[in-house]
């Protein structure tokens, strides 16, 4: 199976929450998507959920002659 770089997650939130999320992401110089991913990763660390490292899309190959 080929590793995917990303997958889509659609969700609905209260507009007030979205605005707060936008401001928090901007303060951290991140996109909203990257900020949400950071929050989820940090929460998983806090509660002991292991997230495997993402596998590279392509294996590095070098022909050494």
Z-matrix of the N, CA and C atoms (Angstrom, degrees):
N
C 1 1.450
C 2 1.525 1 109.24
N 3 1.299 2 116.03 1 136.71
C 4 1.457 3 121.75 2 -178.79
C 5 1.525 4 109.30 3 -82.66
N 6 1.341 5 116.85 4 133.28
C 7 1.464 6 121.50 5 177.43
C 8 1.524 7 109.59 6 -69.80
N 9 1.317 8 116.00 7 138.74
C 10 1.462 9 120.80 8 176.42
C 11 1.517 10 108.86 9 -99.00
N 12 1.316 11 115.08 10 145.38
C 13 1.459 12 119.27 11 178.75
C 14 1.526 13 110.58 12 -71.38
N 15 1.314 14 116.87 13 -46.25
C 16 1.460 15 120.89 14 -179.26
C 17 1.524 16 109.24 15 -145.03
N 18 1.308 17 115.59 16 167.94
C 19 1.452 18 122.73 17 172.42
C 20 1.521 19 107.65 18 -136.31
N 21 1.303 20 116.88 19 159.85
C 22 1.456 21 121.57 20 -176.38
C 23 1.514 22 110.78 21 -91.00
N 24 1.337 23 115.91 22 139.59
C 25 1.456 24 123.23 23 174.81
C 26 1.523 25 106.88 24 -132.41
N 27 1.311 26 115.85 25 115.65
C 28 1.471 27 120.46 26 177.96
C 29 1.515 28 108.38 27 -102.10
N 30 1.321 29 116.64 28 132.59
C 31 1.453 30 119.49 29 177.24
C 32 1.516 31 110.26 30 -146.91
N 33 1.318 32 114.05 31 157.84
C 34 1.460 33 120.61 32 179.07
C 35 1.524 34 108.04 33 -113.38
N 36 1.321 35 116.10 34 135.33
C 37 1.461 36 121.41 35 176.89
C 38 1.515 37 109.11 36 -136.43
N 39 1.294 38 115.49 37 159.66
C 40 1.460 39 122.41 38 175.45
C 41 1.529 40 107.87 39 -60.09
N 42 1.322 41 118.78 40 137.66
C 43 1.463 42 120.95 41 179.21
C 44 1.528 43 113.93 42 -54.30
N 45 1.317 44 117.62 43 -32.65
C 46 1.464 45 121.12 44 178.58
C 47 1.529 46 109.78 45 -65.94
N 48 1.335 47 117.34 46 -40.43
C 49 1.460 48 121.68 47 177.73
C 50 1.525 49 109.85 48 -66.02
N 51 1.324 50 116.73 49 -41.35
C 52 1.467 51 120.29 50 179.44
C 53 1.527 52 110.21 51 -61.03
N 54 1.301 53 117.68 52 -43.07
C 55 1.466 54 120.78 53 -179.95
C 56 1.523 55 110.73 54 -65.16
N 57 1.327 56 117.12 55 -41.50
C 58 1.464 57 120.34 56 177.80
C 59 1.527 58 110.03 57 -63.60
N 60 1.316 59 116.83 58 -41.44
C 61 1.458 60 121.21 59 178.00
C 62 1.521 61 111.12 60 -62.72
N 63 1.321 62 116.57 61 -42.37
C 64 1.470 63 121.37 62 178.11
C 65 1.531 64 110.43 63 -60.66
N 66 1.321 65 116.90 64 -45.84
C 67 1.463 66 120.66 65 179.79
C 68 1.530 67 111.48 66 -64.66
N 69 1.336 68 116.73 67 -43.08
C 70 1.459 69 120.25 68 179.74
C 71 1.528 70 110.82 69 -63.20
N 72 1.324 71 116.83 70 -41.81
C 73 1.465 72 120.74 71 179.24
C 74 1.530 73 110.68 72 -64.06
N 75 1.321 74 116.39 73 -43.60
C 76 1.467 75 120.17 74 178.81
C 77 1.522 76 111.58 75 -62.34
N 78 1.321 77 117.25 76 -40.02
C 79 1.466 78 120.84 77 179.37
C 80 1.521 79 111.75 78 -63.76
N 81 1.330 80 116.16 79 -28.26
C 82 1.459 81 121.75 80 -179.50
C 83 1.534 82 111.39 81 -97.22
N 84 1.336 83 116.29 82 6.76
C 85 1.471 84 123.04 83 -179.80
C 86 1.526 85 111.15 84 55.88
N 87 1.335 86 115.88 85 45.74
C 88 1.454 87 122.26 86 179.91
C 89 1.521 88 109.58 87 -129.16
N 90 1.331 89 114.97 88 161.66
C 91 1.458 90 119.45 89 170.26
C 92 1.530 91 107.34 90 -77.45
N 93 1.319 92 116.22 91 162.35
C 94 1.461 93 119.85 92 177.11
C 95 1.528 94 109.48 93 -59.78
N 96 1.318 95 117.41 94 -43.76
C 97 1.460 96 121.48 95 179.92
C 98 1.521 97 111.00 96 -59.68
N 99 1.325 98 117.13 97 -47.89
C 100 1.459 99 120.67 98 -179.24
C 101 1.523 100 110.81 99 -64.78
N 102 1.319 101 117.01 100 -36.92
C 103 1.462 102 120.63 101 179.82
C 104 1.524 103 110.92 102 -66.39
N 105 1.333 104 117.35 103 -42.96
C 106 1.463 105 120.94 104 177.43
C 107 1.525 106 110.05 105 -61.67
N 108 1.325 107 116.91 106 -43.19
C 109 1.468 108 120.20 107 178.59
C 110 1.526 109 110.38 108 -60.83
N 111 1.310 110 117.41 109 -42.11
C 112 1.467 111 121.45 110 177.55
C 113 1.529 112 111.09 111 -60.97
N 114 1.333 113 117.04 112 -44.97
C 115 1.463 114 120.68 113 178.79
C 116 1.531 115 111.27 114 -60.22
N 117 1.326 116 116.16 115 -43.94
C 118 1.464 117 120.05 116 -179.29
C 119 1.525 118 110.45 117 -65.65
N 120 1.338 119 116.89 118 -45.35
C 121 1.469 120 120.13 119 178.87
C 122 1.533 121 111.10 120 -60.21
N 123 1.319 122 117.45 121 -44.86
C 124 1.465 123 120.70 122 179.84
C 125 1.524 124 111.22 123 -64.09
N 126 1.317 125 117.09 124 -40.63
C 127 1.461 126 120.04 125 178.39
C 128 1.531 127 110.44 126 -63.84
N 129 1.325 128 116.67 127 -43.70
C 130 1.464 129 119.98 128 178.94
C 131 1.526 130 111.39 129 -60.94
N 132 1.317 131 116.97 130 -40.51
C 133 1.472 132 120.37 131 176.21
C 134 1.523 133 109.61 132 -60.72
N 135 1.328 134 116.98 133 -45.07
C 136 1.467 135 121.55 134 -178.11
C 137 1.522 136 112.89 135 -61.60
N 138 1.338 137 117.36 136 -34.31
C 139 1.472 138 120.09 137 -175.82
C 140 1.526 139 112.64 138 -103.34
N 141 1.326 140 117.32 139 5.47
C 142 1.458 141 120.82 140 174.15
C 143 1.513 142 116.26 141 83.89
N 144 1.312 143 117.29 142 23.19
C 145 1.465 144 120.85 143 176.51
C 146 1.520 145 108.14 144 -93.32
N 147 1.329 146 115.98 145 125.41
C 148 1.458 147 120.93 146 -179.72
C 149 1.521 148 109.85 147 -88.25
N 150 1.307 149 116.15 148 130.57
C 151 1.457 150 121.55 149 174.68
C 152 1.523 151 106.70 150 -109.19
N 153 1.335 152 117.50 151 116.97
C 154 1.466 153 119.47 152 -179.64
C 155 1.524 154 110.99 153 -63.22
N 156 1.323 155 115.15 154 149.99
C 157 1.459 156 119.61 155 176.19
C 158 1.519 157 109.02 156 -65.41
N 159 1.335 158 115.58 157 143.08
C 160 1.457 159 120.20 158 178.64
C 161 1.522 160 109.54 159 -68.46
N 162 1.312 161 115.67 160 133.85
C 163 1.460 162 120.89 161 177.96
C 164 1.522 163 109.17 162 -77.88
N 165 1.320 164 117.77 163 144.41
C 166 1.464 165 119.85 164 178.30
C 167 1.521 166 110.54 165 -63.71
N 168 1.332 167 115.93 166 149.58
C 169 1.459 168 120.59 167 178.32
C 170 1.525 169 111.35 168 -68.79
N 171 1.301 170 115.97 169 -35.77
C 172 1.459 171 121.15 170 -177.89
C 173 1.519 172 109.11 171 -130.43
N 174 1.295 173 116.14 172 139.38
C 175 1.459 174 120.00 173 175.61
C 176 1.514 175 108.55 174 -79.29
N 177 1.335 176 115.14 175 138.27
C 178 1.465 177 118.91 176 175.87
C 179 1.513 178 108.58 177 -73.42
N 180 1.300 179 114.70 178 130.58
C 181 1.464 180 118.36 179 175.46
C 182 1.512 181 107.58 180 -128.93
N 183 1.303 182 113.50 181 133.82
C 184 1.468 183 119.34 182 177.17
C 185 1.514 184 107.33 183 -129.28
N 186 1.274 185 113.89 184 127.44
C 187 1.455 186 119.08 185 174.68
C 188 1.512 187 107.65 186 -89.49
N 189 1.298 188 115.68 187 108.96
C 190 1.459 189 119.58 188 179.88
C 191 1.519 190 108.15 189 -100.09
N 192 1.292 191 115.90 190 113.17
C 193 1.464 192 122.17 191 -179.04
C 194 1.498 193 109.97 192 -110.55
